[in-house]
Amino acid sequence: MSTIAATNLKNASAGSNNIVLNTDGTIGGACLTQTCRAWVNFDGTGTVAIRASYNVSSITDLGVGSYEINMTSALSDANYSVVGASTSVVGTAVTNVITTFRRDTDVRVANTTSKATISTCNSENSTAIDCADINVAIFR
């Protein structure tokens, strides 16, 4: 196996570094707005438990099917995209919908630079439900 050791990677015709590898292991440079800024895999049933994550400090349980994802390092603004998937078998229905609209209170919660609010709901009837396998990624 070969190893490439570099601090900066850039396009030869570009004026700035496209990718900068910071000493703390994070990525910077012009590509920063095109990368996943945070992600988390967690169990949303009972006591919420993070299985694995990047730039997520904790998950707050806001009620049935509603969660607040708290980021370790804040983003530059709240204009990011939240994507995800959830699964949990309930009878014959599989819950697999994630939304930024809180299903337990019927209120849309605006994202902030340090937290995103999501809800999981049953795909058959849109009722809020806690899911055992929730995966969320935040892009900016």
VOMI-810718 format. One record per residue: residue number from 1; chain; x, y, z of N, C-alpha, C, CB in turn. Coordinates in pm, 1 decimal. Glycine has a CB too. Layout:
residues N
nuvex;drenmi;n.xx;n.yy;n.zz;ca.xx;ca.yy;ca.zz;c.xx;c.yy;c.zz;cb.xx;cb.yy;cb.zz
NUM;A;X;Y;Z;X;Y;Z;X;Y;Z;X;Y;Z
...
//
This chain:
residues 140
nuvex;drenmi;n.xx;n.yy;n.zz;ca.xx;ca.yy;ca.zz;c.xx;c.yy;c.zz;cb.xx;cb.yy;cb.zz
1;A;84.1;-116.4;0.0;0.0;0.0;0.0;89.2;123.5;0.0;-96.0;-0.6;121.0
2;A;51.8;223.2;-77.6;127.4;347.3;-86.0;60.3;455.5;-3.4;141.6;392.5;-231.7
3;A;137.8;550.6;41.5;87.1;664.4;116.9;125.3;792.1;45.0;141.4;664.5;261.5
4;A;28.3;880.9;30.8;54.5;1013.2;-25.5;49.1;1111.9;90.2;-49.2;1050.9;-139.4
5;A;156.5;1183.9;112.1;160.8;1283.8;218.4;156.4;1421.6;154.6;288.1;1267.1;307.3
6;A;52.0;1498.9;187.6;36.4;1632.6;130.2;-41.5;1720.0;227.2;-35.2;1626.5;-7.6
7;A;-22.5;1847.7;218.3;-99.5;1942.3;297.7;-207.4;2007.7;213.4;-8.3;2048.4;358.2
8;A;-177.8;2037.4;87.9;-272.1;2103.4;-1.9;-283.6;2027.9;-133.8;-229.1;2248.1;-27.5
9;A;-405.2;2017.0;-183.4;-430.5;1961.2;-315.4;-504.6;2066.7;-394.3;-511.7;1827.0;-308.1
10;A;-458.5;2095.7;-516.5;-528.8;2195.4;-595.2;-519.8;2165.5;-743.4;-473.9;2333.1;-566.7
11;A;-613.9;2222.4;-814.2;-617.3;2215.5;-958.5;-506.3;2306.8;-1009.7;-758.1;2256.4;-1015.4
12;A;-426.5;2259.1;-1103.4;-312.5;2337.0;-1153.1;-354.5;2471.2;-1212.6;-236.9;2257.0;-1257.5
13;A;-477.3;2481.6;-1266.3;-520.7;2607.9;-1325.9;-598.4;2696.0;-1227.9;-606.0;2580.2;-1447.7
14;A;-624.9;2645.0;-1106.6;-700.3;2723.8;-1008.0;-605.5;2809.8;-925.8;-782.7;2631.5;-915.2
15;A;-655.1;2922.6;-879.1;-573.2;3015.5;-802.8;-565.4;2982.7;-655.1;-625.5;3153.1;-819.5
16;A;-656.0;2899.1;-604.4;-654.4;2867.4;-461.8;-655.0;2716.9;-442.0;-774.5;2931.4;-390.0
17;A;-623.1;2676.4;-319.3;-622.8;2533.6;-286.6;-766.0;2481.3;-283.9;-552.9;2508.2;-150.2
18;A;-790.0;2374.2;-356.0;-922.4;2313.4;-354.7;-946.8;2236.4;-226.0;-939.4;2221.3;-474.3
19;A;-844.9;2164.9;-179.3;-856.1;2086.5;-56.5;-736.6;2117.4;32.0;-864.6;1934.0;-87.2
20;A;-764.8;2152.5;157.3;-659.6;2175.8;255.1;-680.5;2077.3;369.0;-660.3;2324.0;306.6
21;A;-578.8;1998.9;399.3;-585.5;1904.3;510.4;-528.0;1972.5;633.5;-508.4;1771.7;477.8
22;A;-614.9;2009.7;726.2;-571.6;2079.2;846.9;-500.3;1983.8;942.4;-691.2;2144.2;916.6
23;A;-417.7;2038.3;1029.8;-339.9;1954.4;1121.9;-427.6;1875.7;1218.4;-243.3;2040.1;1200.5
24;A;-551.1;1921.9;1243.8;-641.1;1848.4;1334.3;-720.8;1739.7;1262.6;-737.2;1945.0;1401.6
25;A;-691.3;1717.3;1133.0;-758.4;1612.0;1057.4;-882.2;1656.9;982.6;-795.2;1502.8;1148.4
26;A;-924.3;1781.8;1000.1;-1040.3;1832.3;928.0;-999.6;1879.9;788.8;-1107.3;1946.4;1006.4
27;A;-1098.9;1901.5;704.4;-1074.9;1944.6;566.6;-1117.4;2089.3;552.3;-1150.9;1854.8;465.3
28;A;-1037.8;2167.1;481.1;-1070.4;2306.5;453.3;-1048.5;2335.4;306.6;-986.3;2401.4;540.1
29;A;-1044.7;2462.1;272.5;-1021.7;2501.6;134.1;-1150.7;2527.9;60.2;-943.2;2396.0;62.3
30;A;-1139.7;2545.7;-69.7;-1253.3;2581.1;-154.4;-1360.9;2472.9;-157.8;-1205.6;2608.9;-294.5
31;A;-1324.8;2348.2;-133.3;-1422.4;2239.6;-140.6;-1509.5;2229.8;-16.3;-1351.6;2108.8;-162.3
32;A;-1480.6;2309.9;85.0;-1549.5;2298.4;212.8;-1700.7;2307.5;201.1;-1500.9;2404.4;305.5
33;A;-1753.2;2386.1;110.4;-1898.0;2400.0;96.5;-1960.0;2283.3;20.7;-1931.2;2529.8;26.2
34;A;-1881.4;2188.7;-20.2;-1934.1;2075.1;-95.1;-1917.5;1943.7;-21.5;-1866.8;2066.3;-228.7
35;A;-1897.6;1950.6;107.9;-1873.1;1829.6;185.7;-1978.7;1809.5;293.0;-1735.5;1834.9;249.2
36;A;-1984.6;1689.9;343.9;-2073.1;1658.7;455.4;-2013.4;1723.7;580.5;-2090.6;1502.4;473.7
37;A;-2087.7;1813.0;642.0;-2037.5;1887.7;757.4;-2065.4;1817.2;889.0;-2098.6;2025.6;760.2
38;A;-2165.6;1728.0;890.6;-2198.1;1650.5;1010.8;-2281.8;1530.2;967.9;-2275.0;1738.3;1117.2
39;A;-2266.9;1420.2;1041.1;-2352.3;1304.4;1017.6;-2366.2;1227.5;1147.9;-2294.7;1213.4;904.9
40;A;-2474.4;1152.4;1158.6;-2496.7;1074.5;1280.2;-2582.2;951.9;1249.9;-2563.6;1161.0;1388.5
41;A;-2551.2;844.0;1317.5;-2629.5;720.4;1316.5;-2670.3;699.4;1461.4;-2547.4;595.1;1257.4
42;A;-2802.2;696.6;1489.9;-2843.7;681.3;1629.6;-2972.7;602.0;1644.6;-2860.8;816.9;1693.1
43;A;-2994.2;553.7;1766.4;-3115.8;482.7;1805.3;-3207.4;584.9;1870.9;-3085.1;361.3;1902.2
44;A;-3324.7;607.1;1814.6;-3417.1;706.6;1866.7;-3523.9;650.8;1958.1;-3481.7;776.6;1754.7
45;A;-3510.6;525.6;2001.0;-3608.7;465.5;2091.7;-3554.4;467.7;2234.2;-3642.6;320.0;2048.3
46;A;-3644.7;474.5;2332.8;-3600.9;475.5;2473.0;-3506.1;590.9;2498.3;-3533.2;342.6;2510.0
47;A;-3391.8;562.0;2559.9;-3288.2;663.0;2578.5;-3209.5;673.4;2449.2;-3194.8;628.3;2699.0
48;A;-3213.6;789.8;2386.4;-3147.0;810.3;2257.9;-2998.2;779.2;2271.2;-3168.0;955.3;2207.6
49;A;-2944.9;702.3;2175.6;-2804.0;661.6;2181.8;-2737.3;677.8;2045.6;-2791.6;515.5;2230.0
50;A;-2628.6;755.1;2043.8;-2550.6;772.2;1921.4;-2461.8;650.3;1902.0;-2465.3;902.4;1926.7
51;A;-2469.8;589.2;1783.5;-2383.0;475.2;1750.4;-2250.3;523.1;1691.5;-2453.9;380.3;1651.1
52;A;-2259.1;619.5;1601.2;-2140.5;674.5;1536.4;-2178.0;813.0;1484.7;-2088.5;581.0;1420.0
53;A;-2076.8;902.4;1474.1;-2107.6;1037.5;1428.4;-1981.6;1112.5;1389.2;-2182.4;1114.4;1536.4
54;A;-2002.7;1223.9;1321.1;-1898.0;1321.3;1291.5;-1957.1;1459.6;1314.3;-1843.5;1305.6;1144.3
55;A;-1893.8;1541.5;1393.7;-1935.0;1677.3;1427.2;-2072.9;1683.7;1491.5;-1933.5;1762.6;1303.8
56;A;-2111.4;1578.2;1563.2;-2236.3;1578.1;1639.0;-2200.3;1551.4;1784.6;-2338.3;1470.6;1583.7
57;A;-2236.8;1645.7;1872.9;-2203.3;1632.2;2014.0;-2308.6;1554.8;2091.9;-2184.8;1768.2;2075.4
58;A;-2435.6;1569.0;2051.7;-2542.8;1500.2;2123.5;-2671.9;1506.2;2042.6;-2563.9;1562.6;2263.5
59;A;-2767.2;1424.4;2085.8;-2902.6;1424.6;2030.1;-2996.7;1453.3;2146.4;-2938.0;1287.0;1957.9
60;A;-3088.4;1548.9;2127.8;-3187.9;1578.5;2229.8;-3320.8;1519.2;2184.8;-3200.2;1732.6;2254.7
61;A;-3384.1;1439.9;2271.7;-3514.4;1380.4;2243.4;-3620.3;1484.6;2277.7;-3536.5;1246.7;2324.6
62;A;-3693.0;1533.0;2177.5;-3792.2;1638.9;2196.3;-3934.2;1585.6;2214.4;-3788.8;1733.1;2078.8
63;A;-3951.7;1456.6;2206.4;-4083.6;1396.6;2213.1;-4090.9;1284.8;2111.0;-4194.6;1501.8;2188.8
64;A;-4206.0;1223.3;2096.6;-4221.2;1109.8;2006.4;-4180.2;1148.2;1865.1;-4365.6;1058.7;2007.9
65;A;-4076.4;1082.4;1814.1;-4031.3;1100.2;1676.9;-3961.6;1231.6;1646.7;-4145.4;1087.2;1588.1
66;A;-3933.9;1314.1;1746.3;-3868.6;1443.0;1721.9;-3735.5;1451.0;1794.9;-3959.4;1558.6;1765.4
67;A;-3633.7;1497.0;1721.7;-3496.9;1498.8;1774.9;-3425.7;1626.5;1733.4;-3417.6;1375.7;1726.4
68;A;-3338.1;1671.9;1819.8;-3252.9;1786.1;1789.8;-3110.3;1734.9;1778.6;-3265.1;1898.0;1899.2
69;A;-3047.3;1759.5;1664.0;-2909.5;1716.4;1640.9;-2818.8;1834.8;1673.6;-2888.1;1666.3;1492.2
70;A;-2739.6;1820.9;1777.2;-2651.7;1928.2;1823.8;-2511.9;1906.8;1767.9;-2648.2;1934.1;1978.9
71;A;-2460.7;2008.8;1699.3;-2330.5;1997.4;1634.5;-2217.0;2044.3;1725.2;-2329.6;2077.3;1505.6
72;A;-2105.3;1975.7;1716.4;-1986.7;2009.8;1794.1;-1931.9;2145.3;1751.3;-1879.1;1901.6;1778.7
73;A;-1912.8;2164.4;1621.6;-1865.7;2291.3;1565.1;-1977.0;2350.8;1481.3;-1736.4;2271.5;1479.6
74;A;-2013.6;2474.1;1511.8;-2122.2;2540.7;1440.2;-2086.2;2561.9;1292.9;-2155.1;2675.3;1506.6
75;A;-2187.9;2564.1;1207.7;-2168.5;2593.0;1066.2;-2168.6;2743.8;1044.3;-2278.3;2525.2;980.7
76;A;-2129.5;2788.0;926.8;-2119.4;2931.5;898.3;-2256.5;2999.0;894.3;-2047.5;2953.5;765.6
77;A;-2360.9;2924.8;858.5;-2497.4;2977.5;858.5;-2593.7;2859.2;865.2;-2525.0;3066.1;731.1
78;A;-2721.7;2887.8;865.4;-2822.8;2781.9;878.3;-2881.3;2738.9;744.4;-2934.4;2828.2;968.9
79;A;-2816.2;2775.2;634.6;-2864.2;2741.6;500.8;-2804.3;2610.1;452.1;-2830.7;2854.0;402.6
80;A;-2824.7;2505.1;526.7;-2769.4;2374.8;492.0;-2881.9;2277.0;461.1;-2680.9;2320.9;606.0
81;A;-2842.6;2165.8;405.3;-2937.8;2061.6;368.7;-2928.6;1946.7;467.9;-2912.1;2011.4;224.8
82;A;-3043.8;1901.8;514.3;-3051.3;1788.1;605.7;-3114.3;1672.5;528.7;-3134.0;1822.9;735.8
83;A;-3044.0;1561.1;520.9;-3096.7;1442.5;454.3;-3084.8;1323.9;548.9;-3021.6;1414.9;320.7
84;A;-3170.6;1226.6;529.8;-3161.2;1111.6;618.4;-3257.9;1001.7;584.8;-3182.8;1153.9;757.8
85;A;-3248.1;896.7;663.5;-3335.9;781.0;648.8;-3355.0;719.4;785.9;-3277.7;676.7;547.6
86;A;-3471.2;659.5;805.1;-3498.8;592.1;932.3;-3575.8;464.1;905.1;-3578.5;684.4;1028.9
87;A;-3556.3;366.8;991.9;-3629.4;240.4;978.1;-3673.5;189.5;1113.6;-3543.2;134.9;907.7
88;A;-3791.8;130.6;1113.1;-3846.6;66.0;1231.1;-3974.2;-2.4;1187.8;-3872.2;167.8;1347.6
89;A;-3986.0;-129.4;1212.3;-4104.4;-203.0;1169.2;-4215.4;-187.4;1272.4;-4071.3;-352.4;1147.3
90;A;-4332.3;-143.7;1225.9;-4450.9;-128.8;1310.1;-4563.8;-201.2;1238.0;-4486.4;24.1;1337.1
91;A;-4598.8;-321.0;1284.4;-4697.9;-400.4;1212.1;-4641.2;-435.9;1076.0;-4832.9;-323.9;1197.9
92;A;-4710.2;-394.9;970.1;-4660.9;-420.3;835.8;-4600.2;-295.8;772.2;-4772.7;-472.8;749.1
93;A;-4605.6;-182.8;844.4;-4553.0;-57.0;789.4;-4407.4;-38.6;830.5;-4637.9;63.8;837.0
94;A;-4330.6;17.0;741.9;-4192.4;51.5;773.0;-4183.5;203.1;780.3;-4092.8;-6.6;666.3
95;A;-4137.1;254.8;894.1;-4124.1;399.8;905.6;-3992.5;440.5;842.3;-4131.6;446.5;1054.4
96;A;-3998.6;529.9;748.0;-3877.0;566.5;675.6;-3879.3;710.4;627.5;-3857.3;474.4;558.0
97;A;-3950.2;796.2;696.4;-3960.8;935.0;654.8;-3893.7;1024.0;759.0;-4109.0;975.5;634.6
98;A;-3805.7;1114.4;711.9;-3745.1;1214.6;799.2;-3783.5;1350.6;745.7;-3589.5;1198.7;807.3
99;A;-3825.7;1438.5;833.8;-3869.1;1572.0;794.0;-3820.1;1674.9;895.0;-4022.8;1578.0;780.9
100;A;-3811.3;1800.7;853.7;-3777.2;1907.8;947.5;-3904.0;1967.4;1008.0;-3694.4;2017.6;877.2
101;A;-4019.3;1910.9;976.9;-4147.7;1951.7;1032.5;-4177.6;1860.2;1149.7;-4262.1;1946.3;925.2
102;A;-4188.8;1914.3;1270.2;-4213.0;1829.8;1388.5;-4351.7;1768.8;1383.3;-4196.4;1911.1;1518.2
103;A;-4357.5;1637.6;1372.0;-4485.6;1567.9;1361.5;-4559.1;1564.5;1495.5;-4464.1;1425.6;1310.4
104;A;-4486.8;1572.4;1608.5;-4554.5;1564.8;1738.3;-4624.9;1695.7;1774.6;-4454.3;1528.5;1847.2
105;A;-4580.2;1809.4;1721.0;-4641.4;1938.8;1752.1;-4695.2;2009.8;1628.7;-4541.2;2027.7;1821.3
106;A;-4674.9;1952.5;1509.6;-4716.4;2013.4;1382.6;-4657.7;2153.4;1363.5;-4868.6;2020.3;1375.5
107;A;-4532.7;2169.0;1401.9;-4463.2;2297.1;1388.3;-4332.1;2273.9;1314.3;-4437.5;2362.8;1527.9
108;A;-4301.9;2360.3;1216.4;-4172.9;2353.8;1148.9;-4073.6;2431.2;1232.8;-4180.5;2410.3;1003.2
109;A;-3961.4;2370.3;1263.6;-3858.4;2432.9;1345.2;-3742.8;2472.7;1254.3;-3810.4;2337.5;1459.1
110;A;-3703.9;2600.0;1259.8;-3593.4;2648.4;1176.9;-3460.8;2596.5;1229.9;-3592.2;2802.2;1171.9
111;A;-3373.1;2556.6;1139.6;-3238.8;2514.7;1178.6;-3160.0;2635.3;1225.8;-3166.3;2444.7;1061.5
112;A;-3059.3;2611.3;1310.3;-2966.2;2715.9;1350.9;-2827.3;2670.8;1307.3;-2972.5;2743.0;1506.6
113;A;-2726.6;2751.6;1332.5;-2590.4;2715.0;1292.8;-2536.3;2598.8;1375.2;-2497.8;2834.9;1306.3
114;A;-2597.3;2571.8;1491.0;-2544.1;2467.4;1578.9;-2638.1;2349.9;1603.0;-2508.5;2527.1;1709.3
115;A;-2758.8;2354.7;1547.9;-2850.1;2241.5;1566.5;-2951.9;2231.5;1454.3;-2922.1;2253.5;1699.6
116;A;-2991.1;2108.4;1426.3;-3094.9;2079.9;1327.7;-3201.0;1995.2;1396.2;-3036.4;2007.0;1201.0
117;A;-3326.8;2024.0;1368.2;-3436.2;1948.0;1427.3;-3499.1;1861.4;1318.8;-3542.1;2042.4;1492.0
118;A;-3517.2;1732.5;1350.6;-3578.9;1639.2;1255.8;-3690.8;1563.2;1323.4;-3474.8;1541.1;1198.9
119;A;-3776.6;1504.3;1243.8;-3881.4;1415.8;1293.4;-3885.0;1290.4;1207.8;-4019.4;1486.6;1293.1
120;A;-3924.5;1180.8;1268.9;-3944.4;1055.4;1196.2;-4092.3;1020.3;1207.1;-3852.9;939.2;1253.1
121;A;-4148.0;970.8;1096.9;-4289.7;937.2;1100.2;-4319.5;813.7;1016.4;-4372.9;1054.5;1051.2
122;A;-4432.7;754.3;1046.5;-4479.2;635.3;978.1;-4512.2;670.7;833.7;-4602.0;574.5;1049.9
123;A;-4459.3;594.4;740.3;-4478.9;624.5;598.8;-4621.5;599.3;550.3;-4383.7;543.3;516.8
124;A;-4699.0;523.4;627.1;-4836.9;495.9;584.4;-4936.0;602.7;628.4;-4881.2;362.5;638.1
125;A;-4915.5;659.2;749.7;-5016.3;753.2;800.0;-4958.8;884.2;854.3;-5095.9;687.0;907.6
126;A;-4829.1;905.5;840.2;-4760.3;1029.5;879.3;-4763.1;1060.4;1028.5;-4820.4;1143.7;806.3
127;A;-4794.6;962.4;1112.5;-4789.5;987.4;1256.6;-4645.7;977.8;1306.7;-4879.8;887.6;1332.6
128;A;-4615.4;1058.8;1404.7;-4481.2;1059.5;1463.6;-4453.3;926.0;1531.5;-4466.1;1175.6;1564.9
129;A;-4329.4;878.8;1517.2;-4291.6;752.0;1577.5;-4141.0;750.8;1604.6;-4331.9;633.7;1486.1
130;A;-4102.4;692.5;1717.3;-3960.1;675.5;1747.0;-3905.7;561.7;1661.5;-3936.9;647.2;1899.0
131;A;-3788.0;579.7;1606.2;-3727.4;477.6;1520.8;-3597.2;427.0;1582.4;-3701.5;533.6;1379.5
132;A;-3570.7;299.9;1560.3;-3452.0;236.9;1616.4;-3326.6;264.3;1536.5;-3472.8;90.0;1626.4
133;A;-3341.9;297.5;1409.8;-3224.9;320.3;1323.3;-3245.6;449.5;1245.5;-3202.1;199.8;1225.4
134;A;-3177.2;555.7;1289.2;-3190.8;686.9;1224.9;-3053.6;731.2;1176.8;-3252.6;792.7;1322.7
135;A;-3046.2;771.8;1050.1;-2920.8;818.5;989.5;-2945.6;954.5;927.0;-2867.2;717.1;882.9
136;A;-2863.6;1054.1;964.3;-2881.1;1190.3;915.5;-2745.2;1244.7;871.4;-2945.0;1281.4;1025.2
137;A;-2745.6;1317.0;759.5;-2624.4;1384.8;711.1;-2660.7;1530.3;682.9;-2565.9;1314.4;581.7
138;A;-2566.6;1619.5;714.0;-2587.2;1762.3;694.3;-2480.9;1813.6;598.2;-2582.4;1839.5;829.7
139;A;-2526.6;1873.3;488.0;-2436.7;1925.0;384.7;-2448.0;2076.9;377.0;-2468.7;1861.5;247.3
140;A;-2334.1;2142.3;355.9;-2331.5;2288.7;337.5;-2223.6;2321.6;237.9;-2307.0;2364.1;472.6
//
